[in-house]
C-alpha cells in the first residue's frame, strides 16, 4: 500500500516552483501543448553529457550525474506534457525554464524522440507558483526568518 503523494517542487537558484500548483493552473485554464525540441533542450540541460565519463562536462542548470534516476526515466510516460515556466527578472524579456519533465526529456533524448508536448506557463502564472525561498524537509524554510 502506498501513502499519500508528496508535493512536487522544482528548485532553481533561490526559487522553488510548485508543480502541483502549476498543474492546477493548467487544469483551471486549459491550453494547447506546444512542441518542445528534445535535442536542443537535452543539450541545454546537460543531459547529453550525463553518460560521459569526463567530469568536466557538466551543465550549469541541469541535473547532476547522480541526481537523475536513469532507470526511472526510462519508465516515464512520454505522452504526459512537460511544464515550461516563463521567468522574467528585472523586467528582462521572459526566458523559458523546464520545471517538470526532466526524466521524460532524458528518456525522449535517449530514444531519439524529436519532440515532446509541453505546457507553457505565462510569466504571471509562473509568479503564482514561485516562492523565493528554499524548502527543506517537511516544507520548512531553510532560510531563517528576517529579524523584526
N, CA, C and O atoms as a GROMACS GRO file, in nm:
protein
  592
    1UNK      N    1   0.083  -0.117   0.000
    1UNK     CA    2   0.000   0.000   0.000
    1UNK      C    3   0.088   0.124   0.000
    1UNK      O    4   0.184   0.133   0.078
    2UNK      N    5   0.058   0.218  -0.086
    2UNK     CA    6   0.137   0.340  -0.093
    2UNK      C    7   0.069   0.450  -0.014
    2UNK      O    8  -0.053   0.453  -0.002
    3UNK      N    9   0.149   0.540   0.039
    3UNK     CA   10   0.097   0.652   0.117
    3UNK      C   11   0.056   0.766   0.025
    3UNK      O   12   0.058   0.754  -0.098
    4UNK      N   13   0.020   0.877   0.086
    4UNK     CA   14  -0.020   0.992   0.006
    4UNK      C   15   0.099   1.045  -0.074
    4UNK      O   16   0.214   1.036  -0.032
    5UNK      N   17   0.068   1.100  -0.190
    5UNK     CA   18   0.172   1.154  -0.277
    5UNK      C   19   0.228   1.281  -0.215
    5UNK      O   20   0.153   1.367  -0.169
    6UNK      N   21   0.359   1.293  -0.215
    6UNK     CA   22   0.424   1.412  -0.163
    6UNK      C   23   0.413   1.526  -0.263
    6UNK      O   24   0.409   1.502  -0.384
    7UNK      N   25   0.409   1.650  -0.214
    7UNK     CA   26   0.407   1.764  -0.307
    7UNK      C   27   0.534   1.764  -0.392
    7UNK      O   28   0.641   1.725  -0.345
    8UNK      N   29   0.521   1.809  -0.515
    8UNK     CA   30   0.637   1.816  -0.604
    8UNK      C   31   0.684   1.961  -0.615
    8UNK      O   32   0.603   2.052  -0.632
    9UNK      N   33   0.815   1.978  -0.606
    9UNK     CA   34   0.877   2.111  -0.616
    9UNK      C   35   0.992   2.104  -0.715
    9UNK      O   36   1.059   2.002  -0.727
   10UNK      N   37   1.014   2.215  -0.784
   10UNK     CA   38   1.133   2.228  -0.869
   10UNK      C   39   1.215   2.341  -0.811
   10UNK      O   40   1.164   2.451  -0.791
   11UNK      N   41   1.342   2.314  -0.783
   11UNK     CA   42   1.432   2.414  -0.726
   11UNK      C   43   1.521   2.471  -0.836
   11UNK      O   44   1.578   2.398  -0.916
   12UNK      N   45   1.532   2.604  -0.838
   12UNK     CA   46   1.622   2.671  -0.933
   12UNK      C   47   1.676   2.795  -0.865
   12UNK      O   48   1.603   2.891  -0.841
   13UNK      N   49   1.806   2.792  -0.834
   13UNK     CA   50   1.866   2.906  -0.765
   13UNK      C   51   1.791   2.934  -0.636
   13UNK      O   52   1.768   2.842  -0.557
   14UNK      N   53   1.752   3.060  -0.612
   14UNK     CA   54   1.682   3.095  -0.488
   14UNK      C   55   1.533   3.066  -0.491
   14UNK      O   56   1.463   3.094  -0.394
   15UNK      N   57   1.482   3.010  -0.600
   15UNK     CA   58   1.339   2.991  -0.615
   15UNK      C   59   1.300   2.844  -0.607
   15UNK      O   60   1.378   2.754  -0.636
   16UNK      N   61   1.177   2.824  -0.566
   16UNK     CA   62   1.114   2.693  -0.577
   16UNK      C   63   0.981   2.714  -0.649
   16UNK      O   64   0.915   2.816  -0.632
   17UNK      N   65   0.944   2.616  -0.729
   17UNK     CA   66   0.821   2.622  -0.807
   17UNK      C   67   0.736   2.503  -0.769
   17UNK      O   68   0.784   2.390  -0.767
   18UNK      N   69   0.611   2.526  -0.740
   18UNK     CA   70   0.518   2.419  -0.704
   18UNK      C   71   0.462   2.355  -0.831
   18UNK      O   72   0.388   2.418  -0.906
   19UNK      N   73   0.498   2.231  -0.854
   19UNK     CA   74   0.448   2.158  -0.971
   19UNK      C   75   0.298   2.132  -0.954
   19UNK      O   76   0.222   2.137  -1.050
   20UNK      N   77   0.256   2.103  -0.831
   20UNK     CA   78   0.114   2.080  -0.806
   20UNK      C   79   0.032   2.205  -0.839
   20UNK      O   80  -0.074   2.195  -0.899
   21UNK      N   81   0.081   2.323  -0.800
   21UNK     CA   82   0.011   2.448  -0.831
   21UNK      C   83   0.011   2.473  -0.981
   21UNK      O   84  -0.088   2.523  -1.035
   22UNK      N   85   0.119   2.440  -1.049
   22UNK     CA   86   0.125   2.456  -1.195
   22UNK      C   87   0.021   2.367  -1.262
   22UNK      O   88  -0.049   2.411  -1.353
   23UNK      N   89   0.012   2.242  -1.218
   23UNK     CA   90  -0.086   2.150  -1.276
   23UNK      C   91  -0.228   2.199  -1.251
   23UNK      O   92  -0.315   2.185  -1.337
   24UNK      N   93  -0.253   2.257  -1.133
   24UNK     CA   94  -0.386   2.310  -1.102
   24UNK      C   95  -0.419   2.430  -1.191
   24UNK      O   96  -0.532   2.444  -1.237
   25UNK      N   97  -0.320   2.517  -1.216
   25UNK     CA   98  -0.341   2.631  -1.307
   25UNK      C   99  -0.375   2.583  -1.448
   25UNK      O  100  -0.464   2.637  -1.513
   26UNK      N  101  -0.303   2.483  -1.494
   26UNK     CA  102  -0.327   2.430  -1.628
   26UNK      C  103  -0.466   2.367  -1.636
   26UNK      O  104  -0.535   2.382  -1.736
   27UNK      N  105  -0.506   2.297  -1.531
   27UNK     CA  106  -0.639   2.236  -1.529
   27UNK      C  107  -0.749   2.343  -1.528
   27UNK      O  108  -0.854   2.327  -1.590
   28UNK      N  109  -0.723   2.452  -1.457
   28UNK     CA  110  -0.822   2.561  -1.447
   28UNK      C  111  -0.828   2.646  -1.573
   28UNK      O  112  -0.932   2.704  -1.605
   29UNK      N  113  -0.716   2.654  -1.645
   29UNK     CA  114  -0.709   2.731  -1.770
   29UNK      C  115  -0.650   2.642  -1.878
   29UNK      O  116  -0.532   2.656  -1.913
   30UNK      N  117  -0.731   2.550  -1.932
   30UNK     CA  118  -0.677   2.457  -2.033
   30UNK      C  119  -0.616   2.532  -2.152
   30UNK      O  120  -0.661   2.640  -2.190
   31UNK      N  121  -0.514   2.472  -2.207
   31UNK     CA  122  -0.443   2.530  -2.320
   31UNK      C  123  -0.385   2.417  -2.404
   31UNK      O  124  -0.370   2.304  -2.358
   32UNK      N  125  -0.354   2.450  -2.527
   32UNK     CA  126  -0.290   2.353  -2.615
   32UNK      C  127  -0.144   2.336  -2.572
   32UNK      O  128  -0.084   2.427  -2.515
   33UNK      N  129  -0.090   2.219  -2.600
   33UNK     CA  130   0.052   2.199  -2.575
   33UNK      C  131   0.130   2.256  -2.692
   33UNK      O  132   0.076   2.277  -2.801
   34UNK      N  133   0.257   2.280  -2.668
   34UNK     CA  134   0.349   2.324  -2.773
   34UNK      C  135   0.458   2.218  -2.787
   34UNK      O  136   0.494   2.153  -2.689
   35UNK      N  137   0.511   2.201  -2.908
   35UNK     CA  138   0.617   2.102  -2.923
   35UNK      C  139   0.749   2.153  -2.864
   35UNK      O  140   0.790   2.266  -2.889
   36UNK      N  141   0.812   2.069  -2.785
   36UNK     CA  142   0.941   2.102  -2.725
   36UNK      C  143   1.048   2.025  -2.802
   36UNK      O  144   1.037   1.903  -2.818
   37UNK      N  145   1.149   2.093  -2.848
   37UNK     CA  146   1.258   2.034  -2.926
   37UNK      C  147   1.350   1.955  -2.834
   37UNK      O  148   1.430   2.013  -2.761
   38UNK      N  149   1.338   1.824  -2.836
   38UNK     CA  150   1.410   1.737  -2.743
   38UNK      C  151   1.562   1.751  -2.755
   38UNK      O  152   1.626   1.772  -2.652
   39UNK      N  153   1.623   1.740  -2.874
   39UNK     CA  154   1.769   1.750  -2.878
   39UNK      C  155   1.822   1.884  -2.824
   39UNK      O  156   1.923   1.887  -2.754
   40UNK      N  157   1.755   1.993  -2.856
   40UNK     CA  158   1.801   2.125  -2.811
   40UNK      C  159   1.790   2.138  -2.659
   40UNK      O  160   1.884   2.185  -2.594
   41UNK      N  161   1.676   2.097  -2.603
   41UNK     CA  162   1.658   2.108  -2.459
   41UNK      C  163   1.747   2.009  -2.384
   41UNK      O  164   1.800   2.043  -2.278
   42UNK      N  165   1.765   1.889  -2.436
   42UNK     CA  166   1.853   1.791  -2.370
   42UNK      C  167   1.996   1.844  -2.364
   42UNK      O  168   2.064   1.827  -2.264
   43UNK      N  169   2.041   1.907  -2.471
   43UNK     CA  170   2.175   1.965  -2.472
   43UNK      C  171   2.184   2.083  -2.375
   43UNK      O  172   2.282   2.094  -2.301
   44UNK      N  173   2.083   2.169  -2.375
   44UNK     CA  174   2.084   2.285  -2.286
   44UNK      C  175   2.086   2.244  -2.139
   44UNK      O  176   2.148   2.310  -2.056
   45UNK      N  177   2.018   2.136  -2.106
   45UNK     CA  178   2.012   2.089  -1.967
   45UNK      C  179   2.128   1.995  -1.933
   45UNK      O  180   2.133   1.943  -1.821
   46UNK      N  181   2.218   1.972  -2.025
   46UNK     CA  182   2.334   1.888  -1.996
   46UNK      C  183   2.304   1.740  -1.993
   46UNK      O  184   2.388   1.661  -1.950
   47UNK      N  185   2.186   1.700  -2.037
   47UNK     CA  186   2.152   1.558  -2.035
   47UNK      C  187   2.238   1.478  -2.131
   47UNK      O  188   2.261   1.359  -2.109
   48UNK      N  189   2.284   1.541  -2.235
   48UNK     CA  190   2.366   1.472  -2.334
   48UNK      C  191   2.505   1.440  -2.280
   48UNK      O  192   2.578   1.361  -2.341
   49UNK      N  193   2.543   1.499  -2.166
   49UNK     CA  194   2.674   1.475  -2.107
   49UNK      C  195   2.669   1.379  -1.988
   49UNK      O  196   2.774   1.342  -1.934
   50UNK      N  197   2.550   1.339  -1.946
   50UNK     CA  198   2.541   1.259  -1.824
   50UNK      C  199   2.613   1.125  -1.834
   50UNK      O  200   2.665   1.076  -1.734
   51UNK      N  201   2.618   1.066  -1.951
   51UNK     CA  202   2.682   0.936  -1.966
   51UNK      C  203   2.829   0.947  -2.005
   51UNK      O  204   2.895   0.845  -2.028
   52UNK      N  205   2.880   1.069  -2.014
   52UNK     CA  206   3.020   1.091  -2.050
   52UNK      C  207   3.105   1.084  -1.923
   52UNK      O  208   3.075   1.152  -1.826
   53UNK      N  209   3.210   1.002  -1.922
   53UNK     CA  210   3.292   0.987  -1.801
   53UNK      C  211   3.378   1.110  -1.770
   53UNK      O  212   3.440   1.115  -1.663
   54UNK      N  213   3.385   1.209  -1.860
   54UNK     CA  214   3.466   1.327  -1.836
   54UNK      C  215   3.395   1.416  -1.732
   54UNK      O  216   3.289   1.471  -1.761
   55UNK      N  217   3.451   1.431  -1.613
   55UNK     CA  218   3.384   1.507  -1.508
   55UNK      C  219   3.375   1.657  -1.537
   55UNK      O  220   3.301   1.728  -1.469
   56UNK      N  221   3.448   1.705  -1.635
   56UNK     CA  222   3.445   1.848  -1.667
   56UNK      C  223   3.328   1.883  -1.756
   56UNK      O  224   3.299   2.001  -1.775
   57UNK      N  225   3.259   1.784  -1.812
   57UNK     CA  226   3.143   1.810  -1.895
   57UNK      C  227   3.018   1.807  -1.808
   57UNK      O  228   2.957   1.702  -1.787
   58UNK      N  229   2.980   1.922  -1.759
   58UNK     CA  230   2.861   1.932  -1.675
   58UNK      C  231   2.774   2.047  -1.724
   58UNK      O  232   2.818   2.131  -1.803
   59UNK      N  233   2.653   2.049  -1.677
   59UNK     CA  234   2.561   2.157  -1.709
   59UNK      C  235   2.546   2.247  -1.588
   59UNK      O  236   2.551   2.201  -1.474
   60UNK      N  237   2.528   2.374  -1.614
   60UNK     CA  238   2.509   2.467  -1.504
   60UNK      C  239   2.367   2.464  -1.450
   60UNK      O  240   2.344   2.501  -1.335
   61UNK      N  241   2.270   2.419  -1.531
   61UNK     CA  242   2.132   2.422  -1.484
   61UNK      C  243   2.066   2.285  -1.478
   61UNK      O  244   1.961   2.271  -1.415
   62UNK      N  245   2.123   2.186  -1.538
   62UNK     CA  246   2.059   2.055  -1.542
   62UNK      C  247   2.097   1.969  -1.424
   62UNK      O  248   2.173   2.011  -1.338
   63UNK      N  249   2.044   1.847  -1.421
   63UNK     CA  250   2.072   1.756  -1.310
   63UNK      C  251   2.215   1.704  -1.316
   63UNK      O  252   2.277   1.700  -1.422
   64UNK      N  253   2.264   1.663  -1.200
   64UNK     CA  254   2.396   1.602  -1.195
   64UNK      C  255   2.384   1.455  -1.232
   64UNK      O  256   2.275   1.401  -1.247
   65UNK      N  257   2.498   1.393  -1.247
   65UNK     CA  258   2.503   1.251  -1.283
   65UNK      C  259   2.427   1.165  -1.183
   65UNK      O  260   2.364   1.066  -1.221
   66UNK      N  261   2.432   1.201  -1.057
   66UNK     CA  262   2.366   1.120  -0.954
   66UNK      C  263   2.223   1.165  -0.926
   66UNK      O  264   2.148   1.092  -0.862
   67UNK      N  265   2.184   1.283  -0.972
   67UNK     CA  266   2.050   1.336  -0.941
   67UNK      C  267   1.942   1.283  -1.035
   67UNK      O  268   1.824   1.285  -1.000
   68UNK      N  269   1.979   1.236  -1.151
   68UNK     CA  270   1.880   1.186  -1.245
   68UNK      C  271   1.877   1.034  -1.240
   68UNK      O  272   1.977   0.968  -1.269
   69UNK      N  273   1.764   0.980  -1.204
   69UNK     CA  274   1.748   0.834  -1.195
   69UNK      C  275   1.716   0.783  -1.336
   69UNK      O  276   1.603   0.790  -1.382
   70UNK      N  277   1.819   0.730  -1.402
   70UNK     CA  278   1.803   0.685  -1.542
   70UNK      C  279   1.705   0.567  -1.553
   70UNK      O  280   1.629   0.558  -1.650
   71UNK      N  281   1.706   0.477  -1.455
   71UNK     CA  282   1.614   0.363  -1.459
   71UNK      C  283   1.470   0.412  -1.454
   71UNK      O  284   1.387   0.368  -1.534
   72UNK      N  285   1.442   0.500  -1.363
   72UNK     CA  286   1.307   0.557  -1.354
   72UNK      C  287   1.274   0.635  -1.482
   72UNK      O  288   1.163   0.624  -1.534
   73UNK      N  289   1.368   0.712  -1.532
   73UNK     CA  290   1.345   0.793  -1.652
   73UNK      C  291   1.296   0.708  -1.768
   73UNK      O  292   1.209   0.750  -1.845
   74UNK      N  293   1.351   0.589  -1.782
   74UNK     CA  294   1.314   0.504  -1.896
   74UNK      C  295   1.176   0.441  -1.880
   74UNK      O  296   1.130   0.372  -1.970
   75UNK      N  297   1.110   0.464  -1.766
   75UNK     CA  298   0.973   0.413  -1.746
   75UNK      C  299   0.868   0.524  -1.754
   75UNK      O  300   0.749   0.497  -1.742
   76UNK      N  301   0.911   0.648  -1.774
   76UNK     CA  302   0.818   0.761  -1.771
   76UNK      C  303   0.729   0.764  -1.895
   76UNK      O  304   0.763   0.707  -1.998
   77UNK      N  305   0.616   0.830  -1.882
   77UNK     CA  306   0.515   0.840  -1.987
   77UNK      C  307   0.543   0.962  -2.075
   77UNK      O  308   0.524   1.076  -2.033
   78UNK      N  309   0.588   0.937  -2.197
   78UNK     CA  310   0.623   1.047  -2.288
   78UNK      C  311   0.502   1.120  -2.343
   78UNK      O  312   0.518   1.223  -2.409
   79UNK      N  313   0.382   1.069  -2.319
   79UNK     CA  314   0.263   1.140  -2.366
   79UNK      C  315   0.218   1.246  -2.264
   79UNK      O  316   0.137   1.332  -2.297
   80UNK      N  317   0.271   1.240  -2.141
   80UNK     CA  318   0.237   1.340  -2.039
   80UNK      C  319   0.316   1.467  -2.068
   80UNK      O  320   0.439   1.464  -2.070
   81UNK      N  321   0.247   1.579  -2.092
   81UNK     CA  322   0.319   1.703  -2.126
   81UNK      C  323   0.413   1.751  -2.017
   81UNK      O  324   0.385   1.739  -1.898
   82UNK      N  325   0.525   1.807  -2.060
   82UNK     CA  326   0.619   1.871  -1.971
   82UNK      C  327   0.561   2.007  -1.933
   82UNK      O  328   0.463   2.052  -1.994
   83UNK      N  329   0.620   2.073  -1.835
   83UNK     CA  330   0.576   2.207  -1.798
   83UNK      C  331   0.695   2.301  -1.806
   83UNK      O  332   0.799   2.277  -1.746
   84UNK      N  333   0.677   2.410  -1.883
   84UNK     CA  334   0.779   2.512  -1.901
   84UNK      C  335   0.728   2.641  -1.839
   84UNK      O  336   0.620   2.689  -1.874
   85UNK      N  337   0.806   2.697  -1.748
   85UNK     CA  338   0.773   2.826  -1.687
   85UNK      C  339   0.837   2.938  -1.770
   85UNK      O  340   0.928   2.913  -1.849
   86UNK      N  341   0.790   3.057  -1.751
   86UNK     CA  342   0.848   3.176  -1.815
   86UNK      C  343   0.895   3.269  -1.704
   86UNK      O  344   0.815   3.316  -1.623
   87UNK      N  345   1.026   3.294  -1.699
   87UNK     CA  346   1.084   3.376  -1.593
   87UNK      C  347   1.130   3.509  -1.650
   87UNK      O  348   1.198   3.515  -1.752
   88UNK      N  349   1.092   3.615  -1.582
   88UNK     CA  350   1.138   3.749  -1.617
   88UNK      C  351   1.200   3.810  -1.492
   88UNK      O  352   1.134   3.824  -1.389
   89UNK      N  353   1.326   3.848  -1.502
   89UNK     CA  354   1.398   3.907  -1.390
   89UNK      C  355   1.434   4.050  -1.426
   89UNK      O  356   1.491   4.076  -1.532
   90UNK      N  357   1.400   4.143  -1.339
   90UNK     CA  358   1.431   4.285  -1.359
   90UNK      C  359   1.378   4.338  -1.492
   90UNK      O  360   1.450   4.409  -1.563
   91UNK      N  361   1.258   4.303  -1.527
   91UNK     CA  362   1.189   4.348  -1.648
   91UNK      C  363   1.259   4.301  -1.778
   91UNK      O  364   1.232   4.355  -1.885
   92UNK      N  365   1.347   4.204  -1.769
   92UNK     CA  366   1.409   4.147  -1.889
   92UNK      C  367   1.304   4.064  -1.962
   92UNK      O  368   1.208   4.018  -1.900
   93UNK      N  369   1.321   4.044  -2.092
   93UNK     CA  370   1.227   3.957  -2.164
   93UNK      C  371   1.225   3.819  -2.098
   93UNK      O  372   1.328   3.770  -2.052
   94UNK      N  373   1.107   3.756  -2.094
   94UNK     CA  374   1.098   3.626  -2.026
   94UNK      C  375   1.180   3.519  -2.096
   94UNK      O  376   1.196   3.518  -2.218
   95UNK      N  377   1.231   3.428  -2.014
   95UNK     CA  378   1.305   3.314  -2.064
   95UNK      C  379   1.240   3.186  -2.016
   95UNK      O  380   1.185   3.182  -1.906
   96UNK      N  381   1.245   3.080  -2.097
   96UNK     CA  382   1.182   2.955  -2.058
   96UNK      C  383   1.267   2.875  -1.961
   96UNK      O  384   1.390   2.878  -1.966
   97UNK      N  385   1.200   2.803  -1.872
   97UNK     CA  386   1.266   2.717  -1.775
   97UNK      C  387   1.182   2.591  -1.760
   97UNK      O  388   1.066   2.599  -1.720
   98UNK      N  389   1.240   2.477  -1.791
   98UNK     CA  390   1.170   2.349  -1.773
   98UNK      C  391   1.160   2.320  -1.624
   98UNK      O  392   1.262   2.302  -1.557
   99UNK      N  393   1.036   2.315  -1.572
   99UNK     CA  394   1.020   2.290  -1.429
   99UNK      C  395   0.964   2.151  -1.400
   99UNK      O  396   0.966   2.107  -1.285
  100UNK      N  397   0.913   2.082  -1.501
  100UNK     CA  398   0.860   1.948  -1.479
  100UNK      C  399   0.880   1.865  -1.605
  100UNK      O  400   0.833   1.903  -1.713
  101UNK      N  401   0.949   1.752  -1.591
  101UNK     CA  402   0.964   1.661  -1.704
  101UNK      C  403   1.107   1.629  -1.743
  101UNK      O  404   1.130   1.580  -1.853
  102UNK      N  405   1.203   1.654  -1.656
  102UNK     CA  406   1.342   1.626  -1.690
  102UNK      C  407   1.365   1.477  -1.717
  102UNK      O  408   1.440   1.442  -1.807
  103UNK      N  409   1.300   1.390  -1.640
  103UNK     CA  410   1.316   1.246  -1.664
  103UNK      C  411   1.256   1.208  -1.799
  103UNK      O  412   1.314   1.126  -1.872
  104UNK      N  413   1.141   1.266  -1.833
  104UNK     CA  414   1.080   1.238  -1.964
  104UNK      C  415   1.168   1.291  -2.076
  104UNK      O  416   1.183   1.227  -2.180
  105UNK      N  417   1.226   1.408  -2.055
  105UNK     CA  418   1.316   1.465  -2.155
  105UNK      C  419   1.437   1.374  -2.177
  105UNK      O  420   1.478   1.353  -2.291
  106UNK      N  421   1.493   1.321  -2.069
  106UNK     CA  422   1.606   1.230  -2.080
  106UNK      C  423   1.567   1.105  -2.161
  106UNK      O  424   1.640   1.063  -2.251
  107UNK      N  425   1.453   1.046  -2.127
  107UNK     CA  426   1.409   0.926  -2.199
  107UNK      C  427   1.390   0.957  -2.348
  107UNK      O  428   1.435   0.881  -2.434
  108UNK      N  429   1.322   1.068  -2.377
  108UNK     CA  430   1.299   1.103  -2.517
  108UNK      C  431   1.431   1.122  -2.591
  108UNK      O  432   1.444   1.080  -2.706
  109UNK      N  433   1.528   1.186  -2.527
  109UNK     CA  434   1.658   1.206  -2.591
  109UNK      C  435   1.726   1.072  -2.616
  109UNK      O  436   1.780   1.049  -2.724
  110UNK      N  437   1.724   0.981  -2.517
  110UNK     CA  438   1.787   0.850  -2.533
  110UNK      C  439   1.720   0.768  -2.644
  110UNK      O  440   1.787   0.691  -2.712
  111UNK      N  441   1.589   0.786  -2.660
  111UNK     CA  442   1.515   0.709  -2.760
  111UNK      C  443   1.499   0.784  -2.893
  111UNK      O  444   1.425   0.741  -2.981
  112UNK      N  445   1.567   0.894  -2.907
  112UNK     CA  446   1.568   0.974  -3.030
  112UNK      C  447   1.428   1.024  -3.069
  112UNK      O  448   1.395   1.031  -3.187
  113UNK      N  449   1.348   1.057  -2.969
  113UNK     CA  450   1.217   1.118  -2.994
  113UNK      C  451   1.243   1.267  -3.020
  113UNK      O  452   1.302   1.333  -2.934
  114UNK      N  453   1.203   1.320  -3.134
  114UNK     CA  454   1.241   1.458  -3.168
  114UNK      C  455   1.167   1.567  -3.090
  114UNK      O  456   1.222   1.674  -3.067
  115UNK      N  457   1.043   1.540  -3.050
  115UNK     CA  458   0.963   1.643  -2.983
  115UNK      C  459   0.877   1.580  -2.874
  115UNK      O  460   0.835   1.465  -2.883
  116UNK      N  461   0.852   1.660  -2.772
  116UNK     CA  462   0.759   1.622  -2.666
  116UNK      C  463   0.656   1.733  -2.648
  116UNK      O  464   0.687   1.850  -2.674
  117UNK      N  465   0.535   1.699  -2.605
  117UNK     CA  466   0.437   1.805  -2.578
  117UNK      C  467   0.472   1.877  -2.448
  117UNK      O  468   0.518   1.815  -2.352
  118UNK      N  469   0.449   2.008  -2.446
  118UNK     CA  470   0.478   2.086  -2.327
  118UNK      C  471   0.372   2.194  -2.307
  118UNK      O  472   0.328   2.258  -2.403
  119UNK      N  473   0.334   2.212  -2.183
  119UNK     CA  474   0.251   2.327  -2.147
  119UNK      C  475   0.346   2.441  -2.114
  119UNK      O  476   0.447   2.421  -2.047
  120UNK      N  477   0.313   2.560  -2.160
  120UNK     CA  478   0.396   2.677  -2.131
  120UNK      C  479   0.313   2.772  -2.045
  120UNK      O  480   0.204   2.815  -2.083
  121UNK      N  481   0.366   2.803  -1.929
  121UNK     CA  482   0.302   2.897  -1.839
  121UNK      C  483   0.338   3.040  -1.878
  121UNK      O  484   0.444   3.064  -1.936
  122UNK      N  485   0.250   3.133  -1.849
  122UNK     CA  486   0.282   3.274  -1.870
  122UNK      C  487   0.373   3.322  -1.755
  122UNK      O  488   0.390   3.251  -1.656
  123UNK      N  489   0.429   3.440  -1.769
  123UNK     CA  490   0.511   3.497  -1.663
  123UNK      C  491   0.426   3.514  -1.536
  123UNK      O  492   0.472   3.485  -1.425
  124UNK      N  493   0.303   3.559  -1.554
  124UNK     CA  494   0.215   3.579  -1.439
  124UNK      C  495   0.183   3.446  -1.370
  124UNK      O  496   0.184   3.438  -1.247
  125UNK      N  497   0.155   3.343  -1.447
  125UNK     CA  498   0.129   3.211  -1.389
  125UNK      C  499   0.252   3.158  -1.316
  125UNK      O  500   0.242   3.099  -1.209
  126UNK      N  501   0.368   3.180  -1.375
  126UNK     CA  502   0.493   3.136  -1.313
  126UNK      C  503   0.511   3.203  -1.178
  126UNK      O  504   0.552   3.138  -1.081
  127UNK      N  505   0.481   3.331  -1.169
  127UNK     CA  506   0.494   3.402  -1.041
  127UNK      C  507   0.397   3.346  -0.937
  127UNK      O  508   0.428   3.346  -0.818
  128UNK      N  509   0.282   3.298  -0.981
  128UNK     CA  510   0.184   3.242  -0.887
  128UNK      C  511   0.232   3.111  -0.823
  128UNK      O  512   0.192   3.078  -0.711
  129UNK      N  513   0.317   3.038  -0.893
  129UNK     CA  514   0.361   2.908  -0.842
  129UNK      C  515   0.503   2.914  -0.785
  129UNK      O  516   0.557   2.811  -0.744
  130UNK      N  517   0.562   3.032  -0.784
  130UNK     CA  518   0.702   3.052  -0.744
  130UNK      C  519   0.710   3.103  -0.601
  130UNK      O  520   0.627   3.182  -0.556
  131UNK      N  521   0.811   3.055  -0.530
  131UNK     CA  522   0.838   3.104  -0.396
  131UNK      C  523   0.986   3.141  -0.392
  131UNK      O  524   1.069   3.072  -0.451
  132UNK      N  525   1.018   3.248  -0.325
  132UNK     CA  526   1.156   3.296  -0.320
  132UNK      C  527   1.232   3.246  -0.199
  132UNK      O  528   1.311   3.319  -0.139
  133UNK      N  529   1.209   3.122  -0.162
  133UNK     CA  530   1.283   3.064  -0.051
  133UNK      C  531   1.310   2.918  -0.081
  133UNK      O  532   1.239   2.854  -0.160
  134UNK      N  533   1.410   2.868  -0.018
  134UNK     CA  534   1.443   2.727  -0.034
  134UNK      C  535   1.365   2.648   0.069
  134UNK      O  536   1.352   2.690   0.185
  135UNK      N  537   1.314   2.534   0.029
  135UNK     CA  538   1.240   2.450   0.121
  135UNK      C  539   1.325   2.333   0.166
  135UNK      O  540   1.401   2.275   0.088
  136UNK      N  541   1.312   2.302   0.290
  136UNK     CA  542   1.383   2.188   0.345
  136UNK      C  543   1.286   2.075   0.372
  136UNK      O  544   1.176   2.073   0.316
  137UNK      N  545   1.326   1.981   0.457
  137UNK     CA  546   1.238   1.869   0.489
  137UNK      C  547   1.104   1.918   0.544
  137UNK      O  548   1.097   2.017   0.617
  138UNK      N  549   0.999   1.848   0.509
  138UNK     CA  550   0.864   1.876   0.557
  138UNK      C  551   0.815   2.016   0.519
  138UNK      O  552   0.728   2.071   0.587
  139UNK      N  553   0.869   2.073   0.411
  139UNK     CA  554   0.820   2.203   0.365
  139UNK      C  555   0.863   2.320   0.450
  139UNK      O  556   0.805   2.427   0.439
  140UNK      N  557   0.964   2.303   0.533
  140UNK     CA  558   1.010   2.412   0.617
  140UNK      C  559   1.117   2.492   0.545
  140UNK      O  560   1.192   2.438   0.464
  141UNK      N  561   1.122   2.620   0.574
  141UNK     CA  562   1.218   2.707   0.509
  141UNK      C  563   1.358   2.676   0.561
  141UNK      O  564   1.376   2.651   0.680
  142UNK      N  565   1.457   2.679   0.472
  142UNK     CA  566   1.596   2.662   0.513
  142UNK      C  567   1.661   2.797   0.534
  142UNK      O  568   1.779   2.804   0.568
  143UNK      N  569   1.585   2.904   0.514
  143UNK     CA  570   1.636   3.039   0.533
  143UNK      C  571   1.570   3.094   0.659
  143UNK      O  572   1.448   3.091   0.671
  144UNK      N  573   1.650   3.146   0.753
  144UNK     CA  574   1.589   3.197   0.876
  144UNK      C  575   1.498   3.316   0.845
  144UNK      O  576   1.524   3.392   0.752
  145UNK      N  577   1.389   3.332   0.924
  145UNK     CA  578   1.302   3.446   0.900
  145UNK      C  579   1.375   3.576   0.929
  145UNK      O  580   1.470   3.577   1.008
  146UNK      N  581   1.333   3.686   0.864
  146UNK     CA  582   1.401   3.814   0.888
  146UNK      C  583   1.378   3.863   1.030
  146UNK      O  584   1.275   3.834   1.091
  147UNK      N  585   1.475   3.936   1.083
  147UNK     CA  586   1.458   3.995   1.216
  147UNK      C  587   1.354   4.106   1.208
  147UNK      O  588   1.356   4.187   1.116
  148UNK      N  589   1.266   4.109   1.304
  148UNK     CA  590   1.162   4.214   1.305
  148UNK      C  591   1.172   4.295   1.429
  148UNK      O  592   1.094   4.388   1.448
   0.00000   0.00000   0.00000
